[in-house]
Amino acid sequence: MDKKTTGIIVTLVAVLLCGCPGLFSLFGGGLMAIISFIPGAEIDIMGSSDPQSALTTGIGGVCVGIIFIAIAVVVSVLMLRKKPAAMISEAQIPPAE
């Protein structure tokens, strides 16, 4: 396998294992944070009905989602970037005596 194919496979794995859960966590955390401000909403976070726990869980989910998405983006950029070609010097090599 050449380096381009390996880079594509690593990128797909990173997107599936980090990008997708990151998006779900980002949107779920945002939804929890919004729900914490709705009066009369039925909130149940591990047995707690406190809106503060929903807000804390939501902000934590948003932070984790951003980190996971950043990991997927960094892996993609590092794997798929074009590396600079080796510089070929045009200086002549002195003959060996």
Order of alpha helices (4+ residues) and beta strands (2+ residues): alpha-alpha-alpha
